[in-house]
Amino acid sequence: MKPITRSIVEKLLTASILIIALSTQSAFATLVSLDFDGNDCSGVFNPNSSNFEESYFLRSGVSVEQRGFDDCWIFAEDLPEELISPVIGKFEPPFSELDDSSNMFPSIDGDEWTIDGNMTGNWNYNPGEDDPSIRFWVAKAGNGFTLYWEVSPEDFEAFCSPQDQINTFDCMSAAQTVTEGEWDTGGKDLSHITFYDSGLPPSEKIPLGSSLPLFLLSISCIIGLHRFRPNNKY
């Protein structure tokens, strides 16, 4: 059997770094959910609602009557003037096509999603090069809906705990980009599921999170091997 050389060790360490970098952030994520009464884009998050002030609108200089689906944004209760995430599109069962979509994202056609379920279910998203990424999703059923997003365990402890800190700008702004998710309507038939955008595509997001210490340790080991490599050959 061949001896384990520094070259082999370096290759193993390099491979471990690649595995860490390619591992999905959702593996270390905490699912956050928030229940609301009413509807999402035609209710709580709709700029046409009488509960909104002009400063909350996405499009300025446009009358309330002219605003529509494109103006549906996620915001937090403690800072509603700061719009966090714009709507992408909405599906109704049986999820065969988009029932509504934002003109902000003309590249999407609905084929990017695989959605399955009713009272409970799951979805997967396979975006194209020009498609938006997803940060939030809503499951609407009965007289209310649930807003879902994922954050790192560290951000959950810092910004989303205790329970009364969930509907805050800090907790919602910590939402990660995701390509899959689930929902539970509590036994009610699903009315629709809505997806909301993020500014950073999943392919560009480097998932350090809980793997950061191991990542830094691997880098240090490789640097050390190069600095202290002896002159003799194996």
Rosetta blueprint (number, residue, H / E / L):
1 M L
2 K L
3 P L
4 I L
5 T L
6 R H
7 S H
8 I H
9 V H
10 E H
11 K H
12 L H
13 L H
14 T H
15 A H
16 S H
17 I H
18 L H
19 I H
20 I H
21 A H
22 L H
23 S L
24 T L
25 Q H
26 S H
27 A H
28 F H
29 A L
30 T E
31 L E
32 V E
33 S E
34 L E
35 D E
36 F E
37 D E
38 G L
39 N L
40 D H
41 C H
42 S H
43 G H
44 V H
45 F L
46 N L
47 P L
48 N L
49 S L
50 S L
51 N L
52 F L
53 E L
54 E H
55 S H
56 Y H
57 F L
58 L L
59 R L
60 S L
61 G L
62 V L
63 S L
64 V H
65 E H
66 Q H
67 R L
68 G L
69 F H
70 D H
71 D H
72 C L
73 W E
74 I E
75 F L
76 A E
77 E L
78 D L
79 L E
80 P L
81 E L
82 E L
83 L L
84 I L
85 S E
86 P E
87 V E
88 I E
89 G E
90 K E
91 F E
92 E L
93 P L
94 P L
95 F L
96 S L
97 E L
98 L E
99 D E
100 D E
101 S E
102 S L
103 N L
104 M L
105 F L
106 P L
107 S L
108 I L
109 D L
110 G L
111 D L
112 E L
113 W E
114 T E
115 I E
116 D E
117 G E
118 N L
119 M L
120 T E
121 G E
122 N E
123 W E
124 N E
125 Y E
126 N L
127 P L
128 G L
129 E L
130 D L
131 D L
132 P L
133 S E
134 I E
135 R E
136 F E
137 W E
138 V E
139 A E
140 K E
141 A E
142 G L
143 N L
144 G E
145 F E
146 T E
147 L E
148 Y E
149 W E
150 E E
151 V E
152 S L
153 P H
154 E H
155 D H
156 F H
157 E H
158 A H
159 F H
160 C L
161 S L
162 P L
163 Q H
164 D H
165 Q H
166 I L
167 N L
168 T L
169 F H
170 D H
171 C H
172 M H
173 S H
174 A L
175 A L
176 Q L
177 T L
178 V E
179 T L
180 E E
181 G E
182 E E
183 W E
184 D E
185 T L
186 G L
187 G L
188 K L
189 D L
190 L E
191 S E
192 H E
193 I E
194 T E
195 F E
196 Y E
197 D E
198 S E
199 G L
200 L L
201 P L
202 P H
203 S H
204 E H
205 K L
206 I L
207 P L
208 L L
209 G H
210 S H
211 S H
212 L H
213 P H
214 L H
215 F H
216 L H
217 L H
218 S H
219 I H
220 S H
221 C H
222 I H
223 I H
224 G H
225 L H
226 H H
227 R H
228 F L
229 R L
230 P L
231 N L
232 N L
233 K L
234 Y L
